[in-house]
Amino acid sequence: MKRLVLLLLLACLVGCTSGKSFVYHDDELAKFDKVLENIGDGHTKAYDLRSEEDCLLGRIPGFFCMRTIDSSNNEKSLDTIFEHLSLLIGNDYAYLIILMDADGIDSAYLAGLLVDAGYRNVHYFASGYARYVYLKGDSFVPEVGPCENC
């Protein structure tokens, strides 16, 4: 009987920890910044989903420009980024994944793919990069050019 109760409790806990990503809105900037503090810890991936050109002009420090151009001169799709990220992280479903894009739409789409695949620690800022920079004000110093520490 104890085993049955334990198994049911475990099943409930596992089921309750999946199914959604963490979305941060303008009034939650401090919470999002707290998540960003994990960049560089060896257990976090931070991806900028804007065009490679825009990303290289300025991004949150530590973010990797994911929308690169492939050998066929095509911009990498979100589905391809999802496949590569899944291969890179494997089945470490608690891995911290932070996404940024221009307006929250691409981040929401990729976060949905990741959550559907079982990843449960996916975070993104809903208003996009330009709004993030605006809200940060003069305190924000972007990383520019190729990523040195990603």
C-alpha positions in Angstrom: 0.0 0.0 0.0 2.8 2.4 0.9 4.4 1.7 -2.5 1.2 2.5 -4.3 0.8 5.8 -2.5 4.5 6.6 -3.2 4.1 5.8 -6.9 1.0 7.9 -7.2 2.7 10.8 -5.4 5.7 10.5 -7.7 3.6 10.4 -10.8 1.7 13.5 -9.7 5.0 15.4 -9.0 6.4 14.4 -12.4 3.2 15.4 -14.1 3.1 18.7 -12.3 6.6 19.8 -13.2 6.1 19.8 -17.0 3.8 21.4 -19.5 4.8 25.1 -19.6 7.6 27.5 -20.0 8.5 30.5 -17.9 7.4 33.7 -19.6 8.5 37.1 -18.2 6.7 40.3 -18.9 7.8 43.9 -18.6 6.9 44.2 -14.9 9.0 41.0 -14.2 12.3 42.4 -15.6 14.1 41.8 -12.2 13.0 38.2 -12.2 14.2 37.7 -15.7 17.5 39.3 -14.9 17.9 36.9 -11.9 17.6 34.0 -14.4 20.2 35.6 -16.6 22.7 35.4 -13.7 23.0 31.7 -14.5 24.6 32.3 -17.9 28.1 30.8 -17.9 27.5 28.3 -15.1 27.9 25.3 -17.4 24.3 24.2 -17.1 22.6 27.0 -19.0 22.1 27.7 -22.7 21.1 31.3 -23.7 20.0 31.8 -27.3 19.2 34.9 -29.3 16.7 34.0 -32.0 16.8 37.3 -33.9 18.5 37.4 -37.3 22.3 36.9 -37.2 22.9 40.4 -38.4 20.7 41.9 -35.6 22.2 39.7 -33.0 25.8 40.6 -33.9 24.9 44.3 -33.7 24.0 43.8 -30.0 22.6 41.1 -27.7 22.5 40.3 -24.0 26.0 39.3 -22.9 26.5 35.5 -23.0 23.7 34.9 -25.5 24.6 32.9 -28.6 23.3 34.0 -32.0 21.3 31.0 -33.2 19.8 32.3 -36.5 23.0 31.7 -38.5 23.1 31.1 -42.2 23.6 27.5 -43.4 25.7 26.3 -46.3 22.7 26.8 -48.7 22.6 30.5 -47.7 19.4 30.0 -45.7 18.7 31.3 -42.3 18.4 28.4 -39.7 14.8 27.7 -39.0 13.3 27.4 -35.5 12.6 23.7 -36.1 16.3 23.1 -37.0 17.4 25.1 -33.9 15.1 22.8 -31.9 16.6 19.7 -33.4 20.2 20.9 -32.7 19.4 22.0 -29.2 17.7 18.7 -28.4 20.8 16.8 -29.7 23.2 19.1 -27.7 21.3 18.9 -24.4 20.0 15.4 -24.8 17.7 14.1 -22.1 18.8 16.6 -19.4 15.3 18.0 -19.2 16.0 20.3 -16.3 18.8 22.1 -18.2 18.2 25.9 -18.1 17.3 27.3 -21.5 16.9 31.0 -21.9 15.5 32.5 -25.2 15.3 36.0 -26.6 13.9 37.2 -29.9 12.5 40.4 -31.4 9.0 40.2 -30.1 8.4 37.0 -28.1 6.7 35.1 -31.0 9.7 33.0 -32.0 10.7 32.4 -28.4 7.1 31.2 -27.6 7.2 28.8 -30.5 10.6 27.3 -29.7 9.7 27.2 -26.0 6.6 25.3 -26.9 8.6 22.7 -28.9 11.0 22.3 -26.1 8.3 21.9 -23.4 6.4 19.4 -25.6 9.7 17.4 -25.8 9.9 17.3 -22.0 12.3 20.2 -21.2 10.9 21.9 -18.1 13.3 24.8 -17.5 12.7 27.1 -20.5 12.5 30.8 -19.9 12.0 33.8 -22.2 11.2 37.5 -22.2 7.8 38.1 -23.9 8.4 41.6 -25.2 11.6 40.9 -27.1 15.1 42.3 -27.2 14.4 46.0 -28.1 11.9 46.3 -25.2 14.3 44.6 -22.8 17.0 47.1 -23.8 14.6 50.0 -23.4 13.5 48.9 -19.9 17.1 48.3 -18.8 18.0 51.9 -19.8 21.6 53.2 -19.5 22.5 50.2 -17.3 22.5 47.9 -20.3 25.7 47.2 -22.1 25.2 44.9 -25.1 27.7 42.3 -26.3 28.5 43.0 -30.0 30.2 41.0 -32.7 30.8 37.2 -32.6 30.2 35.6 -29.2 33.4 35.1 -27.3 32.1 33.2 -24.3 29.1 31.3 -25.5 
